[in-house]
């Protein structure tokens, strides 16, 4: 695949846009006002110049993959009754356990002042369910998290979580969930190279952990597995909100979903002799809107669009724009789009079970909470 990339490394230039989206002033990027971001979203600055009609014509590649909803799968009623807004999900492929990181009775609204949140959520915020039938297995995380965001698992089954109020990243050892065995960042301290500012997601390689950081640092931080700060990358391209990560370890690539930049930016991960942080390519497409989450299988990137903040002039509704999509990294082509029968309301995260070729997508507002899809390669 690396040889193929040499022929397809023509990416669109990323937008050099700075913002002060949530009011924090911090290294390495200086930001303006939230209103500026909202104004920019209503302009053509974040729109691709590609011809959507020509690109969306069916191609041979599009026939090679299908994503279909599993209409028989759902969370059990007792699980749905316990969870609030679902911030993140992650799958343990070996144990067939779906981890749900949720906010219980706390909701993140645009008028919520995060600096005034001084008490942790009382209820359990992590729910472990059977990925086959959606039934409850175990719950934990009460009186610890303030505003949950990202969750991921490493190859040992350890659980990594981020909290956007404490500005911290936590690792809980598999099976030991009372206290974290590793804490990165200083509680309630935001900004700077060795402090996070509303971190959003983590992904763990064999020797590094990558942290998308996040709403106000707008970078990817790299740490060793024992918690030593090593480097920061991806801030030079002016990303607005790095919201989700996926790692292609065999290709030495770390890919970032820039939510407001509406792009997938892929960088050298630094796992081989090449230095981390070189922008390999940036993918933009008319079907990529506010990009909330990404995941990958081989050279395929799966993404999910969330709701828009502004009204666009193309005549489509918010619901129409909230779709999942698949991109071929080798060709940078859109292969297909998909959505559930009842549509998304506010999709926020996704996770992929590579062993069963299944995809789970969480929705903050939908009564279904989580949707399951089959990934079919023809």
C-alpha angles and dihedrals in degrees: 000000000000090000090052090054090063088070096045108043095114102118130173115258112261118239116260095220125146124194143176092218098167103016102262120134109205148139138302098023130037117219140205126206134314090238090060090059091049090049092049092050088059092054133071093257093097097039124099120241091218119118103250095196095056095044094048093058110117113267136186089257092055091058091057096070135039130183113202130179118245098228092187095059123088142143114265116255093248090055093049090050091057101048132078128185107348110226099177145001133196134181128223098211095192096050096032090231123147114210116209119197108195141166100232108204095350119095129190107228127174091251094050112116103215092195089067094058102103103155129066122239109273098211128073107277100189119067123186114203137177105263091210101056105009095241124146121264107166142336135205144149102090120157092009114079124064102189115356120214124153133026132181140159129228125217091272094055095253114149121234119195137177130210119199095201099050091038089225142126121215135197119202117193115240109272094006108091106153096088134007117253091210131030122187122195132021118281113259092353113120133194141019133085095289096034124070126227109208099325115209112189146000136208124187127214127188092276109008140049118216119206125193104219100207147183097026112009091053097200143095115252121206122210135173117249090257092056104265115146110236112166149328125233142172097044095103093071094061099245112183106206117359096202107166141017139206127184126215095192097178089054094042090237132138112194123200130201107220099201101197094029088058093220144113108228117192121197136183105269097210094235093128130035094296118094119254119252106044109138104235097179143334120217121207126168137165089249092057107086127157095349111213105169143007137189135172146219114189105310095343122102118202117200140176130210121215131203121303123245094209136037114255123210098235094094096242123127127235089256092056092055096049100090139133119238142186124221127191106225093201093059099019087227127143107243102184147333127222143178138176123271092255094039131237123284102186113345113192113167143012138197131191130217102207093187093061098025091236130142128207123198124189122213122203096209109021116108086225089060094191131035126200125210135186117230109215122190111196 
